Amino acid sequence: MSTPASTPAPALTRPDGSALRVLVVDDEQMLTDLLSMALRMEGWEVRTASSGFEALQAAREFEPDGLVLDIMMPDLDGMAVLQRLRQSGDDVPVLFLTAKDAVSDRIAGLTAGGDDYVTKPFSLEEVVARLRGLMRRAGTAFSSGAEPILRVGDLSLNEDSHEVERGGEQIELTATEFELLRYLMRNPRRVLSKAQILDRVWNYDFGGRSSVVELYVSYLRKKIDAGREPLLHTVRGVGYMIKAPQ
């Protein structure tokens, strides 16, 4: 009996088939470089800006489909940038980056017209996923696939609704477990090292503590593989992979 094939994440483009454009605004050069790399891996065009005024000029010239915007900047902060964009009639979806985690700061960002936010430090996978969702909902992104669903064997993961099922049974995952499973399922039958997993699933300055990867893989195994034919595999001395049973 054949098993369902692994399905990659559906590519997102503009309605005319051209590459989506994302503007990344942050005054930390290392962070903009990392975000740019992750977003370009999605096939998107990326431009960066390191200040609020530079961001406004880039938004006029680049006409992005999505905006990643740091709140704290030295000249014009993210709130002021967003206010000026909205006043000019620009309704580009905005994902705020913030080092603040207070409820009042989250509310202020969303009330100002932002669409979503992530708190530093964050995983690159999370930023990509949030942007995919924002641009799909805004109608600026078109999916080449019918649904944003990843499949490996009888396991499915919906990138938009965050629903995970195996054999028709719904599986509840924490946010981190979901991001880890998403990364593995985007790379079926590929061995991923602990360093690669740390870089893509956990925050960019996590400190290389690889034991956390082992811990979360064990969490996933208990939820995904318990009592079933295993999908998650350890390749000793190399890393982890997910593959459908033969």
Accessible surface in RSA format (square Angstrom, percent):
REM  Atomic radii and reference values for relative SASA: ProtOr
REM  Chains: A
REM  Algorithm: Lee & Richards
REM  Probe-radius: 1.40
REM  Slices: 20
REM RES _ NUM      All-atoms   Total-Side   Main-Chain    Non-polar    All polar
REM                ABS   REL    ABS   REL    ABS   REL    ABS   REL    ABS   REL
RES MET A   1   237.53 123.0 154.39 102.2  83.15 198.0 131.31 111.6 106.22 140.7
RES SER A   2   104.67  88.4  78.24 104.4  26.43  60.9  52.41 111.6  52.26  73.2
RES THR A   3    61.41  43.7  41.38  41.9  20.03  47.7  27.31  36.7  34.10  51.6
RES PRO A   4    72.50  52.8  58.58  53.4  13.92  50.6  70.46  58.2   2.04  12.7
RES ALA A   5    81.62  75.0  62.46  96.4  19.15  43.6  71.46 100.6  10.16  26.9
RES SER A   6    39.10  33.0  16.03  21.4  23.07  53.1  10.53  22.4  28.56  40.0
RES THR A   7    55.10  39.2  53.69  54.4   1.41   3.4  40.17  54.0  14.93  22.6
RES PRO A   8    94.30  68.7  91.28  83.2   3.02  11.0  91.43  75.5   2.87  17.8
RES ALA A   9    25.87  23.8   9.58  14.8  16.28  37.0   9.58  13.5  16.28  43.1
RES PRO A  10    12.12   8.8   3.80   3.5   8.31  30.2  11.99   9.9   0.13   0.8
RES ALA A  11    54.14  49.8  45.88  70.8   8.26  18.8  51.94  73.1   2.20   5.8
RES LEU A  12     4.57   2.5   0.00   0.0   4.57  11.5   0.00   0.0   4.57  12.3
RES THR A  13    34.10  24.3  34.10  34.6   0.00   0.0  30.12  40.5   3.98   6.0
RES ARG A  14    49.20  20.7  49.18  25.1   0.02   0.1  10.36  14.2  38.84  23.5
RES PRO A  15   100.59  73.3  72.51  66.1  28.08 102.1  73.26  60.5  27.33 169.8
RES ASP A  16   117.86  82.6  75.16  74.8  42.70 101.0  51.84 122.0  66.02  65.8
RES GLY A  17    51.41  63.4   0.00   N/A  51.41  63.4  28.25  77.5  23.17  51.9
RES SER A  18    48.44  40.9  37.88  50.6  10.55  24.3  46.51  99.0   1.93   2.7
RES ALA A  19    32.99  30.3  21.50  33.2  11.49  26.1  25.41  35.8   7.58  20.1
RES LEU A  20     0.00   0.0   0.00   0.0   0.00   0.0   0.00   0.0   0.00   0.0
RES ARG A  21    66.95  28.1  66.95  34.1   0.00   0.0   1.34   1.8  65.61  39.8
RES VAL A  22     0.00   0.0   0.00   0.0   0.00   0.0   0.00   0.0   0.00   0.0
RES LEU A  23     0.43   0.2   0.43   0.3   0.00   0.0   0.43   0.3   0.00   0.0
RES VAL A  24     0.00   0.0   0.00   0.0   0.00   0.0   0.00   0.0   0.00   0.0
RES VAL A  25     0.00   0.0   0.00   0.0   0.00   0.0   0.00   0.0   0.00   0.0
RES ASP A  26     1.23   0.9   0.00   0.0   1.23   2.9   0.00   0.0   1.23   1.2
RES ASP A  27    68.68  48.1  42.23  42.0  26.44  62.5  11.32  26.6  57.36  57.2
RES GLU A  28    71.57  41.1  65.80  49.8   5.77  13.7  34.98  67.7  36.59  29.9
RES GLN A  29   126.84  70.9 118.45  86.6   8.39  20.0  58.40 124.3  68.45  51.9
RES MET A  30   110.58  57.3 102.86  68.1   7.72  18.4  68.00  57.8  42.58  56.4
RES LEU A  31     0.00   0.0   0.00   0.0   0.00   0.0   0.00   0.0   0.00   0.0
RES THR A  32     5.66   4.0   5.66   5.7   0.00   0.0   2.23   3.0   3.43   5.2
RES ASP A  33    77.30  54.1  69.25  68.9   8.05  19.0  26.84  63.2  50.45  50.3
RES LEU A  34    37.94  21.1  37.13  26.6   0.81   2.0  37.94  26.6   0.00   0.0
RES LEU A  35     0.75   0.4   0.75   0.5   0.00   0.0   0.75   0.5   0.00   0.0
RES SER A  36     5.17   4.4   5.17   6.9   0.00   0.0   4.56   9.7   0.61   0.9
RES MET A  37    85.75  44.4  79.28  52.5   6.47  15.4  44.47  37.8  41.28  54.7
RES ALA A  38     0.60   0.6   0.39   0.6   0.21   0.5   0.56   0.8   0.05   0.1
RES LEU A  39     0.11   0.1   0.11   0.1   0.00   0.0   0.11   0.1   0.00   0.0
RES ARG A  40   127.63  53.6 113.03  57.6  14.60  34.8  47.11  64.4  80.52  48.8
RES MET A  41   128.31  66.4  89.23  59.1  39.07  93.0  87.84  74.7  40.47  53.6
RES GLU A  42    37.35  21.4  18.09  13.7  19.26  45.9   6.08  11.8  31.27  25.5
RES GLY A  43    51.50  63.5   0.00   N/A  51.50  63.5  35.62  97.8  15.88  35.6
RES TRP A  44     8.53   3.4   0.97   0.5   7.56  17.8   1.30   0.7   7.24  11.7
RES GLU A  45    82.91  47.6  77.44  58.6   5.47  13.0  33.64  65.1  49.27  40.2
RES VAL A  46    15.87  10.4   0.00   0.0  15.87  38.2   0.00   0.0  15.87  43.0
RES ARG A  47    92.76  38.9  89.03  45.4   3.73   8.9  28.66  39.2  64.10  38.8
RES THR A  48    56.09  39.9  43.60  44.2  12.49  29.8  10.90  14.6  45.19  68.3
RES ALA A  49     2.83   2.6   0.00   0.0   2.83   6.4   2.70   3.8   0.13   0.4
RES SER A  50    57.48  48.6  53.79  71.8   3.69   8.5  30.71  65.4  26.76  37.5
RES SER A  51    23.95  20.2  23.95  32.0   0.00   0.0  15.83  33.7   8.12  11.4
RES GLY A  52     0.00   0.0   0.00   N/A   0.00   0.0   0.00   0.0   0.00   0.0
RES PHE A  53   108.89  54.5 102.82  63.7   6.07  15.8 103.46  62.7   5.43  15.5
RES GLU A  54    78.29  44.9  72.15  54.6   6.14  14.6  34.07  65.9  44.22  36.1
RES ALA A  55     1.41   1.3   0.80   1.2   0.61   1.4   0.81   1.1   0.60   1.6
RES LEU A  56    16.88   9.4  16.37  11.7   0.50   1.3  16.48  11.6   0.40   1.1
RES GLN A  57    93.33  52.2  93.33  68.2   0.00   0.0  14.79  31.5  78.54  59.6
RES ALA A  58     7.02   6.5   5.38   8.3   1.64   3.7   6.74   9.5   0.28   0.7
RES ALA A  59     4.50   4.1   1.52   2.3   2.98   6.8   1.77   2.5   2.73   7.2
RES ARG A  60   167.19  70.2 143.87  73.3  23.31  55.5  77.71 106.2  89.47  54.2
RES GLU A  61   108.61  62.4  75.11  56.8  33.50  79.8  42.63  82.4  65.99  53.9
RES PHE A  62    14.03   7.0  12.56   7.8   1.47   3.8  14.03   8.5   0.00   0.0
RES GLU A  63   113.85  65.4 106.07  80.2   7.78  18.5  33.16  64.1  80.69  65.9
RES PRO A  64    13.18   9.6   0.98   0.9  12.20  44.3   0.98   0.8  12.20  75.8
RES ASP A  65    14.13   9.9  12.12  12.1   2.01   4.8   2.01   4.7  12.12  12.1
RES GLY A  66     0.00   0.0   0.00   N/A   0.00   0.0   0.00   0.0   0.00   0.0
RES LEU A  67     0.99   0.5   0.99   0.7   0.00   0.0   0.99   0.7   0.00   0.0
RES VAL A  68     0.00   0.0   0.00   0.0   0.00   0.0   0.00   0.0   0.00   0.0
RES LEU A  69     0.00   0.0   0.00   0.0   0.00   0.0   0.00   0.0   0.00   0.0
RES ASP A  70     4.17   2.9   4.17   4.2   0.00   0.0   0.00   0.0   4.17   4.2
RES ILE A  71    13.00   7.4  13.00   9.7   0.00   0.0  13.00   9.4   0.00   0.0
RES MET A  72   104.30  54.0  99.17  65.6   5.13  12.2  92.83  78.9  11.47  15.2
RES MET A  73    19.41  10.0   0.00   0.0  19.41  46.2   3.73   3.2  15.67  20.8
RES PRO A  74   106.97  78.0  63.20  57.6  43.77 159.1  75.92  62.7  31.05 193.0
RES ASP A  75    68.49  48.0  31.40  31.3  37.09  87.7  33.61  79.1  34.88  34.8
RES LEU A  76    19.47  10.8  18.80  13.5   0.66   1.7  19.47  13.7   0.00   0.0
RES ASP A  77    58.53  41.0  54.85  54.6   3.69   8.7  10.81  25.4  47.73  47.6
RES GLY A  78     0.00   0.0   0.00   N/A   0.00   0.0   0.00   0.0   0.00   0.0
RES MET A  79    47.02  24.4  45.08  29.8   1.94   4.6  42.87  36.5   4.15   5.5
RES ALA A  80    26.16  24.1  22.98  35.5   3.18   7.2  25.78  36.3   0.38   1.0
RES VAL A  81     0.64   0.4   0.64   0.6   0.00   0.0   0.64   0.6   0.00   0.0
RES LEU A  82     0.00   0.0   0.00   0.0   0.00   0.0   0.00   0.0   0.00   0.0
RES GLN A  83   101.51  56.8  99.27  72.6   2.23   5.3  21.95  46.7  79.56  60.3
RES ARG A  84   110.08  46.2 104.03  53.0   6.05  14.4  29.09  39.8  80.98  49.1
RES LEU A  85     8.70   4.8   8.30   5.9   0.40   1.0   8.70   6.1   0.00   0.0
RES ARG A  86    67.66  28.4  50.47  25.7  17.19  40.9  40.30  55.1  27.36  16.6
RES GLN A  87   137.69  77.0  97.77  71.5  39.92  95.1  47.01 100.1  90.69  68.8
RES SER A  88    89.05  75.3  46.07  61.5  42.98  99.0  51.51 109.7  37.54  52.6
RES GLY A  89    63.10  77.8   0.00   N/A  63.10  77.8  36.46 100.0  26.64  59.7
RES ASP A  90    42.00  29.4  33.36  33.2   8.64  20.4  18.45  43.4  23.55  23.5
RES ASP A  91   121.42  85.1 108.66 108.2  12.76  30.2  34.20  80.5  87.23  87.0
RES VAL A  92     8.12   5.3   2.67   2.4   5.45  13.1   8.12   7.1   0.00   0.0
RES PRO A  93     6.67   4.9   5.37   4.9   1.30   4.7   6.67   5.5   0.00   0.0
RES VAL A  94     0.00   0.0   0.00   0.0   0.00   0.0   0.00   0.0   0.00   0.0
RES LEU A  95     0.00   0.0   0.00   0.0   0.00   0.0   0.00   0.0   0.00   0.0
RES PHE A  96     1.01   0.5   1.01   0.6   0.00   0.0   1.01   0.6   0.00   0.0
RES LEU A  97     0.00   0.0   0.00   0.0   0.00   0.0   0.00   0.0   0.00   0.0
RES THR A  98     3.84   2.7   3.74   3.8   0.09   0.2   3.84   5.2   0.00   0.0
RES ALA A  99    73.05  67.2  48.03  74.1  25.02  56.9  48.07  67.7  24.98  66.2
RES LYS A 100    83.41  40.7  78.29  48.0   5.12  12.2  44.38  39.9  39.04  41.6
RES ASP A 101    86.40  60.5  71.59  71.3  14.80  35.0  26.26  61.8  60.14  60.0
RES ALA A 102    52.25  48.0  38.55  59.5  13.70  31.2  49.51  69.7   2.74   7.3
RES VAL A 103    94.79  62.4  92.03  83.3   2.77   6.7  92.03  80.0   2.77   7.5
RES SER A 104    76.41  64.6  65.53  87.5  10.87  25.0  52.13 111.0  24.28  34.0
RES ASP A 105    36.16  25.3  34.04  33.9   2.12   5.0   3.33   7.8  32.83  32.7
RES ARG A 106    78.36  32.9  73.45  37.4   4.91  11.7  14.90  20.4  63.47  38.5
RES ILE A 107   100.69  57.3  99.29  74.0   1.40   3.4 100.65  72.5   0.04   0.1
RES ALA A 108    47.38  43.6  36.88  56.9  10.50  23.9  44.48  62.6   2.90   7.7
RES GLY A 109     3.20   4.0   0.00   N/A   3.20   4.0   3.20   8.8   0.00   0.0
RES LEU A 110    77.52  43.2  64.45  46.1  13.07  32.9  64.77  45.5  12.75  34.3
RES THR A 111   111.14  79.0  78.95  80.0  32.19  76.7  75.29 101.1  35.85  54.2
RES ALA A 112    39.44  36.3  14.99  23.1  24.45  55.6  27.75  39.1  11.69  31.0
RES GLY A 113    27.22  33.6   0.00   N/A  27.22  33.6  22.75  62.4   4.47  10.0
RES GLY A 114     9.10  11.2   0.00   N/A   9.10  11.2   0.00   0.0   9.10  20.4
RES ASP A 115    67.90  47.6  41.67  41.5  26.23  62.0   8.57  20.2  59.33  59.2
RES ASP A 116    28.25  19.8  27.65  27.5   0.60   1.4   4.09   9.6  24.16  24.1
RES TYR A 117    49.61  23.2  48.07  27.3   1.54   4.0  28.71  21.6  20.90  25.8
RES VAL A 118     3.54   2.3   0.58   0.5   2.95   7.1   3.54   3.1   0.00   0.0
RES THR A 119    37.68  26.8  27.26  27.6  10.42  24.8  23.90  32.1  13.78  20.8
RES LYS A 120    30.91  15.1  19.99  12.3  10.92  26.0  12.84  11.6  18.07  19.3
RES PRO A 121    75.03  54.7  58.95  53.7  16.09  58.5  59.08  48.8  15.96  99.2
RES PHE A 122     6.37   3.2   0.82   0.5   5.55  14.4   6.37   3.9   0.00   0.0
RES SER A 123     7.86   6.6   5.52   7.4   2.34   5.4   4.62   9.8   3.25   4.5
RES LEU A 124     0.27   0.1   0.11   0.1   0.16   0.4   0.11   0.1   0.16   0.4
RES GLU A 125     2.09   1.2   1.45   1.1   0.64   1.5   0.00   0.0   2.09   1.7
RES GLU A 126    40.54  23.3  40.54  30.7   0.00   0.0   7.11  13.8  33.42  27.3
RES VAL A 127     0.08   0.1   0.08   0.1   0.00   0.0   0.08   0.1   0.00   0.0
RES VAL A 128     1.16   0.8   1.16   1.0   0.00   0.0   1.16   1.0   0.00   0.0
RES ALA A 129    12.59  11.6   4.81   7.4   7.78  17.7   5.78   8.1   6.82  18.1
RES ARG A 130    78.47  32.9  73.43  37.4   5.04  12.0  22.80  31.2  55.67  33.7
RES LEU A 131     0.00   0.0   0.00   0.0   0.00   0.0   0.00   0.0   0.00   0.0
RES ARG A 132     7.66   3.2   7.66   3.9   0.00   0.0   3.11   4.2   4.55   2.8
RES GLY A 133     6.19   7.6   0.00   N/A   6.19   7.6   6.04  16.6   0.15   0.3
RES LEU A 134     9.56   5.3   7.38   5.3   2.18   5.5   7.58   5.3   1.98   5.3
RES MET A 135     0.00   0.0   0.00   0.0   0.00   0.0   0.00   0.0   0.00   0.0
RES ARG A 136    61.54  25.8  44.75  22.8  16.78  40.0  11.32  15.5  50.22  30.4
RES ARG A 137   169.48  71.2 131.14  66.8  38.35  91.3  80.04 109.4  89.44  54.2
RES ALA A 138    55.43  51.0  16.85  26.0  38.57  87.7  29.39  41.4  26.04  69.0
RES GLY A 139    52.68  65.0   0.00   N/A  52.68  65.0  30.99  85.1  21.69  48.6
RES THR A 140    41.00  29.2  35.78  36.3   5.22  12.4  40.53  54.4   0.46   0.7
RES ALA A 141    13.46  12.4   0.00   0.0  13.46  30.6   0.08   0.1  13.38  35.4
RES PHE A 142   117.90  59.0 115.16  71.3   2.75   7.2 117.82  71.4   0.08   0.2
RES SER A 143    17.41  14.7   7.26   9.7  10.16  23.4   7.26  15.5  10.16  14.2
RES SER A 144    87.01  73.5  49.54  66.1  37.47  86.3  42.19  89.9  44.81  62.8
RES GLY A 145    28.39  35.0   0.00   N/A  28.39  35.0  23.32  64.0   5.08  11.4
RES ALA A 146   108.19  99.5  61.93  95.6  46.26 105.2  73.98 104.2  34.21  90.6
RES GLU A 147    97.18  55.8  87.24  66.0   9.93  23.7  25.18  48.7  71.99  58.8
RES PRO A 148    10.78   7.9  10.78   9.8   0.00   0.0  10.78   8.9   0.00   0.0
RES ILE A 149    24.73  14.1  22.22  16.6   2.51   6.1  22.22  16.0   2.51   6.8
RES LEU A 150     0.04   0.0   0.04   0.0   0.00   0.0   0.04   0.0   0.00   0.0
RES ARG A 151    95.56  40.1  95.22  48.5   0.34   0.8  20.25  27.7  75.32  45.6
RES VAL A 152     0.06   0.0   0.06   0.1   0.00   0.0   0.06   0.1   0.00   0.0
RES GLY A 153     4.35   5.4   0.00   N/A   4.35   5.4   1.33   3.7   3.01   6.8
RES ASP A 154    71.15  49.8  52.96  52.7  18.20  43.0  36.40  85.7  34.75  34.7
RES LEU A 155     0.83   0.5   0.00   0.0   0.83   2.1   0.30   0.2   0.53   1.4
RES SER A 156    21.61  18.3  21.59  28.8   0.02   0.0   6.38  13.6  15.23  21.3
RES LEU A 157     0.09   0.1   0.00   0.0   0.09   0.2   0.09   0.1   0.01   0.0
RES ASN A 158    29.21  20.1  28.14  27.2   1.07   2.6   5.52  13.3  23.69  22.9
RES GLU A 159     9.65   5.5   3.19   2.4   6.46  15.4   3.19   6.2   6.46   5.3
RES ASP A 160    59.84  41.9  35.56  35.4  24.28  57.4  22.98  54.1  36.86  36.8
RES SER A 161    59.70  50.5  30.02  40.1  29.69  68.4  40.83  86.9  18.87  26.4
RES HIS A 162    93.24  51.0  75.59  52.5  17.65  45.1  46.44  47.9  46.80  54.5
RES GLU A 163    88.25  50.7  83.48  63.2   4.77  11.4  19.96  38.6  68.29  55.8
RES VAL A 164     1.20   0.8   1.02   0.9   0.19   0.5   1.05   0.9   0.15   0.4
RES GLU A 165    68.89  39.6  68.66  51.9   0.23   0.5   8.50  16.4  60.39  49.3
RES ARG A 166     7.66   3.2   6.28   3.2   1.38   3.3   0.08   0.1   7.58   4.6
RES GLY A 167    58.90  72.6   0.00   N/A  58.90  72.6  28.06  77.0  30.85  69.1
RES GLY A 168    65.98  81.4   0.00   N/A  65.98  81.4  31.11  85.4  34.87  78.1
RES GLU A 169   103.07  59.2  96.94  73.3   6.14  14.6  38.97  75.4  64.11  52.3
RES GLN A 170    97.17  54.3  75.59  55.2  21.58  51.4  21.94  46.7  75.23  57.1
RES ILE A 171    15.65   8.9   8.30   6.2   7.35  17.7  10.70   7.7   4.96  13.5
RES GLU A 172   130.53  74.9 122.78  92.9   7.75  18.5  66.03 127.7  64.50  52.7
RES LEU A 173    35.41  19.7   2.50   1.8  32.92  82.7   4.60   3.2  30.82  82.9
RES THR A 174    71.75  51.0  63.25  64.1   8.50  20.3  71.23  95.7   0.52   0.8
RES ALA A 175    81.78  75.2  65.86 101.6  15.93  36.2  73.52 103.5   8.27  21.9
RES THR A 176    41.28  29.4  37.69  38.2   3.59   8.6   7.28   9.8  34.01  51.4
RES GLU A 177     6.63   3.8   6.63   5.0   0.00   0.0   0.00   0.0   6.63   5.4
RES PHE A 178     6.12   3.1   6.12   3.8   0.00   0.0   6.12   3.7   0.00   0.0
RES GLU A 179    15.44   8.9  15.44  11.7   0.00   0.0   8.83  17.1   6.61   5.4
RES LEU A 180     0.00   0.0   0.00   0.0   0.00   0.0   0.00   0.0   0.00   0.0
RES LEU A 181     0.00   0.0   0.00   0.0   0.00   0.0   0.00   0.0   0.00   0.0
RES ARG A 182     0.73   0.3   0.73   0.4   0.00   0.0   0.46   0.6   0.27   0.2
RES TYR A 183    13.52   6.3  13.52   7.7   0.00   0.0   6.06   4.6   7.46   9.2
RES LEU A 184     1.29   0.7   1.26   0.9   0.03   0.1   1.26   0.9   0.03   0.1
RES MET A 185     0.64   0.3   0.00   0.0   0.64   1.5   0.00   0.0   0.64   0.8
RES ARG A 186    41.95  17.6  23.47  12.0  18.48  44.0  16.55  22.6  25.40  15.4
RES ASN A 187    23.76  16.4  19.55  18.9   4.21  10.1   4.05   9.8  19.71  19.1
RES PRO A 188    39.15  28.5  25.53  23.3  13.63  49.5  25.53  21.1  13.63  84.7
RES ARG A 189   134.73  56.6 111.70  56.9  23.03  54.8  50.93  69.6  83.80  50.8
RES ARG A 190   112.26  47.1 107.82  55.0   4.44  10.6  44.75  61.2  67.51  40.9
RES VAL A 191    49.43  32.5  32.18  29.1  17.26  41.6  32.18  28.0  17.26  46.8
RES LEU A 192     0.13   0.1   0.13   0.1   0.00   0.0   0.13   0.1   0.00   0.0
RES SER A 193    35.43  29.9  34.60  46.2   0.83   1.9  29.86  63.6   5.57   7.8
RES LYS A 194    61.44  30.0  59.77  36.7   1.67   4.0  33.59  30.2  27.85  29.7
RES ALA A 195    72.65  66.8  61.77  95.3  10.88  24.7  65.51  92.3   7.14  18.9
RES GLN A 196    66.07  36.9  61.16  44.7   4.91  11.7  30.75  65.4  35.32  26.8
RES ILE A 197     0.00   0.0   0.00   0.0   0.00   0.0   0.00   0.0   0.00   0.0
RES LEU A 198    13.97   7.8  13.03   9.3   0.94   2.4  13.25   9.3   0.72   1.9
RES ASP A 199    56.42  39.5  50.04  49.8   6.38  15.1  24.25  57.1  32.17  32.1
RES ARG A 200    21.40   9.0  21.40  10.9   0.00   0.0   9.08  12.4  12.33   7.5
RES VAL A 201     6.27   4.1   0.12   0.1   6.14  14.8   0.12   0.1   6.14  16.7
RES TRP A 202    22.64   9.1  20.23   9.8   2.41   5.7  14.38   7.7   8.26  13.4
RES ASN A 203    27.49  19.0  23.07  22.3   4.42  10.6   0.89   2.1  26.61  25.7
RES TYR A 204    44.27  20.7  14.75   8.4  29.53  76.8   4.91   3.7  39.37  48.5
RES ASP A 205    88.62  62.1  61.98  61.7  26.64  63.0  31.61  74.4  57.01  56.9
RES PHE A 206    39.82  19.9  32.05  19.8   7.77  20.2  34.41  20.9   5.41  15.5
RES GLY A 207    68.49  84.5   0.00   N/A  68.49  84.5  38.17 104.8  30.32  67.9
RES GLY A 208    55.78  68.8   0.00   N/A  55.78  68.8  26.96  74.0  28.83  64.6
RES ARG A 209   149.75  62.9 143.05  72.9   6.70  16.0  65.00  88.8  84.75  51.4
RES SER A 210    43.16  36.5  40.67  54.3   2.49   5.7  11.55  24.6  31.61  44.3
RES SER A 211    76.25  64.4  70.47  94.0   5.78  13.3  43.89  93.5  32.36  45.3
RES VAL A 212    23.28  15.3  21.18  19.2   2.10   5.1  23.28  20.2   0.00   0.0
RES VAL A 213     0.00   0.0   0.00   0.0   0.00   0.0   0.00   0.0   0.00   0.0
RES GLU A 214    78.52  45.1  72.20  54.6   6.31  15.0  20.74  40.1  57.77  47.2
RES LEU A 215    84.69  47.2  79.80  57.1   4.89  12.3  84.27  59.2   0.42   1.1
RES TYR A 216    47.30  22.1  47.30  26.9   0.00   0.0   7.44   5.6  39.86  49.1
RES VAL A 217     2.19   1.4   2.19   2.0   0.00   0.0   2.19   1.9   0.00   0.0
RES SER A 218    41.47  35.0  39.07  52.1   2.40   5.5  35.46  75.5   6.01   8.4
RES TYR A 219    76.84  35.9  75.25  42.8   1.59   4.1  46.90  35.2  29.95  36.9
RES LEU A 220     0.05   0.0   0.05   0.0   0.00   0.0   0.05   0.0   0.00   0.0
RES ARG A 221    75.55  31.7  73.55  37.5   1.99   4.7  37.96  51.9  37.59  22.8
RES LYS A 222   147.14  71.8 130.99  80.4  16.15  38.4  86.45  77.8  60.69  64.7
RES LYS A 223    75.36  36.8  63.18  38.8  12.18  29.0  53.04  47.7  22.32  23.8
RES ILE A 224     0.00   0.0   0.00   0.0   0.00   0.0   0.00   0.0   0.00   0.0
RES ASP A 225    14.23  10.0   9.78   9.7   4.46  10.5   9.45  22.2   4.78   4.8
RES ALA A 226    61.63  56.7  39.91  61.6  21.72  49.4  51.47  72.5  10.16  26.9
RES GLY A 227    91.88 113.3   0.00   N/A  91.88 113.3  45.85 125.8  46.02 103.1
RES ARG A 228    69.87  29.3  47.01  24.0  22.86  54.4  32.11  43.9  37.76  22.9
RES GLU A 229   109.40  62.8  95.61  72.3  13.79  32.8  36.41  70.4  72.98  59.6
RES PRO A 230    66.17  48.2  63.55  57.9   2.62   9.5  63.55  52.5   2.62  16.3
RES LEU A 231     0.00   0.0   0.00   0.0   0.00   0.0   0.00   0.0   0.00   0.0
RES LEU A 232     6.18   3.4   2.32   1.7   3.86   9.7   2.32   1.6   3.86  10.4
RES HIS A 233    53.23  29.1  49.90  34.7   3.33   8.5  30.24  31.2  22.99  26.8
RES THR A 234    66.51  47.3  41.06  41.6  25.45  60.7  36.34  48.8  30.17  45.6
RES VAL A 235    49.39  32.5  45.31  41.0   4.08   9.8  48.62  42.2   0.77   2.1
RES ARG A 236   218.70  91.8 194.76  99.3  23.93  57.0  73.48 100.4 145.22  88.0
RES GLY A 237    91.36 112.7   0.00   N/A  91.36 112.7  45.10 123.8  46.26 103.6
RES VAL A 238    84.21  55.4  68.49  62.0  15.72  37.9  73.37  63.8  10.84  29.4
RES GLY A 239     6.47   8.0   0.00   N/A   6.47   8.0   4.34  11.9   2.12   4.8
RES TYR A 240    16.70   7.8  16.70   9.5   0.00   0.0   5.52   4.2  11.17  13.8
RES MET A 241    20.90  10.8  20.72  13.7   0.18   0.4   9.29   7.9  11.61  15.4
RES ILE A 242     0.22   0.1   0.06   0.0   0.16   0.4   0.06   0.0   0.16   0.4
RES LYS A 243    58.28  28.4  58.11  35.7   0.17   0.4  13.90  12.5  44.38  47.3
RES ALA A 244    13.42  12.3  10.97  16.9   2.46   5.6  10.97  15.4   2.46   6.5
RES PRO A 245    27.94  20.4  15.74  14.3  12.20  44.3  26.49  21.9   1.45   9.0
RES GLN A 246   169.76  94.9 108.04  79.0  61.72 147.0  87.59 186.4  82.18  62.3
END  Absolute sums over single chains surface
CHAIN  1 A    11598.5       8852.9       2745.6       6138.4       5460.1
END  Absolute sums over all chains
TOTAL         11598.5       8852.9       2745.6       6138.4       5460.1
